[in-house]
C-alpha cells in the first residue's frame, strides 16, 4: 500500500475496532489464533492440547508435556503488504509449559491483539493441570486469566467519558481423556464468569467476554496420521456452534504437513522439528478480509 492508502485503511480499521469495542463497551478476547500448529489444523485442538498452547485451548493437556517448553507465536492478519512493513494488525503470544511441580503441571502465557497505537487486547494467563486419581488417562486443568483492554487511538477525540483502559478476570476449566490406544477426548469451558469490560463510563449495557465451550476428539493412525475434530461455541450457546476439523501427518518425525477447516475457512501449515525445537508455519485463508499468517517457534528442554 502507498502511505496515504495505508493511513486510510488503518484509520478505518481503528474506527471499526473502537466502534465495536468502545461504542458497545465490549471486547472479543477469543483464543482462536493461539499457535500456528493448532490453527493450521482448523483450531480443532481441544482434544490434543499437547504443548504450551494448552493454556489457551485446554489446560488439562499440560500433563502431556514432560519437558519445559518456551513458545513464541506471531500472527499477521489480513494484509501481506502491511505484514512486510510491520504495520499489520498483529497478535503476539509468548507461552511456557512447566512440568513436574510435584504432580501439578503449570503453564503461563501472555497474548496481545493490537493495532499499533490504536487498540490493544492483552491477556495474562496462568494454568495448572494434574492427572485425576479416580480414572486412569483422565487429566483436569484450570486457567486463570486477566484481561486488559486499551484504546489509545480513541484519546484524540477528547471524550470526557473515556476511561482509558479496563481490566477483567476470568477462569477456564478443561478435561482430557487419553485412552492409550490412539484416541483422545477433550472438553473445555472458557470464561466461566463472563467478565464485563468497558471503556466508556456512560455505557448503560455492556456485553461480556462471552462464555464458550468446546468438545472434541482425535485419533492417531499408525503413529503417523492424526485426525481431529471439535464442536465449538462462539457465544456460549448451542445455537451458535461450529464444527472444525484438521489433519496432521509426520514424515520421519521431522516434517509435518497440516490442513483443516475453521468456520468455513481453509487452514494449512507445515512444521519442522528436532529434539530440542519446533518451527510451525500456518496460513488461514479469508477471501473477504485477506489471509492470516502465523509463525510459532518452540524450545524444549
N, C-alpha and C positions, 0 to 999 in steps of 0.2 A: 504494500500500500504506500502511496505517497503520504507526506506529512500531514497535509490538510485532511485527506480522507481518513487517515488513521485517527486523527483527533476527533473527527465527527463520529466515527464508529465507537471510539472509547466513550465519548460523551453520551451517545445513545445507550450504550451498554450500562454506563454508570447510572443514567436516569432510570433505565429499566430495573436495575438492581435495587436502587434506592426507592423507587416507586413500589416495587414488590416487597421490600423489607421495611423501609421507613413508613411508607403510606399505610401499610396494613400491620406494621409492627411485628412482622414475623420473619423467621429465617428458616432455611431448609436443613442444613447440617446432616444430610443423608450420607451414610457411609457406603456409597455405591461405586466409588472410584478409588478404593484403597488397595493399592498394589497392582502391578502390571499382570502378574500371573492370574489372580482371581478375575480381573477384568477381561482378560483375553479369553477366559472360559465362560463368558456370559454372566459373570458375577454369581454363578451358582456355586458358592463356596462354603455355605453353612455346614455341610456335612464333611468338609475337608479341614479347613482352618488349621493347617499343619505347619505354619510358620509365624513370623512376627505379626502378620496381618490378622491373626486370630483375635487380637484385641478389638478389632472392628467388626469382624464377621461372626465370630462365635468364640467367646473367651474360653470355653471348655476345651477347645482344640490346643491350648497351650501345653497340655500334658503330652502331646505327641512329639514335642521337640525336647531333646535331652542335651542340647548344646546351646551355649549363649549365641544369640543372633542379634546383629545390628543391621537394620534395613533403612534405606532411604528411597523415597519414591518422588518422582516429579511428573505432574500432569500438565500438558499444554493443551488448551481447549479451544477448538473451533477454527483457528486461523493459522495456517502454516507460515504466512508472511510475518505475523507478529511473533510466532514461535522463534523464528530465526533471529529476530531483533530483541528478544526477551521482553516484549511488551504485551504478551498474551494474558488472558485470564488463566491463572495457574492454580494448581492445588499441590501442596507440598506435604510430605508425610515422612518424618523420621519415626522409627519404631524399634523396640527392643523386646526380646524374649529371654527371660532368665529362668533356667530350670533349677529344680532341686533345692529350694529353701525348705528343708525338711521334706514333707510330702506335697508342698504347695509350689506350683509353678506360677511365675508372675510375668507380666508384660507391661510395657509403658509406651506411650505414643503422644505425638502432637500432630495436629492437622491444621493447615491453613488453606482456605479457599479465598482467593482475593484478586482484585484488580488494583494494581499499584496506585496508592494514594487516593483511592476512591472508596473501596469497600473490602472488609475482611470478616470472615467467619473463622474463629480459632477454636479448636477443641483440644483439651488436655485430658489424657486418658491414663488410667491405671487399672490393671486386670489381675485376677488371681483365679487359679483352677486347681482341682485335685481329683483323683480317682474316687469314685463312690465306693464305699465299703460294702454296700449291700448288693451290688451287681457287678460282676466282672465285665470289663470292657466299657463301662459307663463312666464318663467324667462330667463334672459340673463346674461351671465358671460364672464369675460375676465381674462386671466392669463398672467403674465409677467415672463419670465424665463431668468436666467443667466446660461450659460453652461461654464464649465471649464474642460479642457482636459489636463491630465498629463500622462507621461510615464517614471517614474524614472528608470525603468529597462533598458531603452534604453541608458542611460548615459554611461554605461560601454563600449559602442562601440566607444566612443570618436569622434562622428561625429560632425565636426565644424558647420554644418548647422542645428543641432538640437536646437530647440528653448526652450525646457524645458517644456513649457505649452502654452496654448492658451485659449482665452475667447471669447464667442459669446453671442448674445442676441436674444430672440425670443418671440413671443406672440401667444396665443391661443384664440379662440373665441368659445363660446358654447351657445346652446339654449336647453331648456327643456320645454315640454308641458305636464302638468298633467291634465287629463280630469276630475278627481274627481270621476270617475266611474271604477277605477281599471286598466286603461291602460295609458301608458305614451309614448311619443315620444321624442327622443333626437337627437342632431346633434352637432358635434364639428369639428373645423378646427384647426389643430396643426401646429406650426412653420410657421406662415404666411410669414415671410420674409426669410425663409431658410438660416440661418446663416452658414457661412463657418468657419471651424476651421482647423488649420494646425500646425504640429509640426516640419516640415522640411522647412526651409526658401527657399530652391531651388525648391520646388514643383511648377510646372507650372500650372496645372489644378487640383483643389481640389473639391471634392464633398461636397454638403451641408448636414446639418442635415435636412433631407427631409421634405418638407411639406406633410401633410397627412390629411385624413378626416375619420370620422365615422358617420354613421346614423343608428338608431335602434329604437326598440320598446320593451315594456314589458307589461305583463298582469298578474294581481293578481287574482287567483281564490279563492273565499270564504275566503279571508284574510289569506290563508294558503299556497297555492302553487303558486309560482312565476315562470313565463316563460319569458325568454328574448332572444333577438337575435339582431345582428347588422351586417352591411356591413362595412368593414374597409379596407382602402388602406394602402399599406406599403411604397410606394414612391410617393404618391400624385396623381397617375393617375388611371383611371378606368380600365386600362389593368392589374393592379396588385392588385386585391382586394380579400379578403376572407370573407366568411360568417361564423360567430361564433355564438354559442348559449349555453344556460345553463338553469338550473332549480334550485330552492331552495324551500325546504319545512320545515316549522317550526312545532315543537311539543311543545305545552304548552308555547309558546313564550320563551322557554329556550334552546331548542336544535334544530339545523338546520342541514339538510343534503343537500349537493350540488353536482352537476355534470355538465359537459359541454364538449364542443369540440372547440379547438382553433387550426386553421391551420393544421387540421388532427391529433392533439394530444389530447388524453383524459385527462380531468382535473376532479378533485373531491376534496371534502373537507367537513369539519364539523365545526359548530360554537356553542359556548356556551355563554349565556349572562344572566345578571341580569340587574336591572335598571341602575346601575352605571358603568358597564363594559361589554366588549365583548371580547372573545378569539376566533380567527379563525385560522384553520389549513387547508392547501391545498397541493395537490400533482399534478404535471403535469408530464405525462409520456413521455419519449423520448427513443425510442428503440436504436438509434444510439449513442447518447451522454450520456445517463443516465438520471435519474429523477431529477426534481426540487422540492424542499421542501420550503414551505412558512409558516411563523407564523406571525400573527398580533395580537396586543393587544391594545384595545381602552378603555380609561377612559372617562366617560361622566358626566357632572355636570349640 
